[in-house]
Amino acid sequence: MVKKEEKKEFSEEAVRLGELVEYQEGAVVSRTIIDKGVGTVTLFAFDRGQGLSEHTVPYDAMVYIVEGEAEIKISGRPIRVRGGEMLVMPAGEPHALRAIERYKMLLIMIKSE
């Protein structure tokens, strides 16, 4: 008897990223899409003025802005990133994020040794 594997969420179907997470007033909302030992893919929705305080991670992280506009500071340097644009935050560099207007972003982190 062959045991059928359970279908993983989002496997083999097209989805619209912007519809997978909703804005909440005064909050940052996140939804994990993939969580593996080698990295994660997470979708976020930031209400206007919300953000993440400065922090560092030991691996590169790529941000893709799905919609809206964010200010991302890398080592104190502010960079505006708008819907349809992406930015790589280098490993070990301090970075912070702030919503200039409501925005949704996909965060891809690939871990390495």
N, C-alpha and C positions, 0 to 999 in steps of 0.2 A: 504494500500500500504506500502510495506517495503522499506525503504530508504537504499540503499547500501552505506556503508562507503567507502570513498576513500582509495585506497591502499597506505600505507605509504612506502616511499622510503626504500629499502633494506628489506622490510618485505617478508617473505616466499620465499626467493631466496638466493642461495649461491653466495657469491662474494669473490674475492681475494682482501684482504686489500691493498696490495701494488699497485693495479691498480686504486684505488679510489682517489689518490692524486699524482700529478707529482712534480718533483723537478723543481725549478726555480733558475737560477744562482744568487748567492748572497742574497738569500731570505729564509724565513721560510713560508711555505704554510700550511694552515690548512683547514680541512673539518669536520664539525660537523655531526656525525652519529646519535646521540641521544641527545636531550636536554629536560630534565624533571626537575621538581622542586626538585627531590631527587638526581639528579646528571647528569653528562654529559659523553659522549663518543666522543672523538675527535681524528681524524687521522691527523698527521703532517708529513711534508717532510722538512728536514733541509739540506740546501746545506753545503758543507764542510766549517768549521770555523764559521758557524752561530750558534746562541744559544738564550737562554732566560736568562736575568739577574736574580740575586738572588732575591727571593721573598718568601713569606709564604702564605699558605692557611689554613683556619680553619678546614680542613677535610683531611683524608687520600686520597692519589692519587696513582694509580698504573700505571706504564709505562710498555708497552710491546714493545720491539724493533722488528719491522717487518723485517728490513734489515739494514745493515750498522753497525756503531759503534758510541756510544756517551760516553761522560764523564758527569756524573751527580754528582754534589756536594751536599751533605746533611750535613748541619751544618759545612761546610768547608772541609769535608772529600770527596775526589774524588773517584768515583766508575766507572769503565769501564763496559759498558753494550753493548752486541753485539746481532746481529740478532738471534731471537729465545729465548732471555732471557727477564726476567721481574724484576722489582724492585718496592718496595712500598716506597713512600715518606711519612713519618708520618706527621700527622696534626701538624701545628704550628712550624715545623722545617724549617729553611731557606734552600732553594735549588735553584740550577742553572743548566742549561743544555748547553752543547757545542758539536757540531759535530766534532768528530775526523776525520771521513769521512762522506760522505753523508749518512743520515739515515732517515728511516721512523719509526714513533712510534705511538702506540695507547695509548691514555691517558684516563684513566677511573677514574672519581672523584665521590665519593659517599658522599653526604652531610648528616650530622647528627646533632642533636641538643644537 
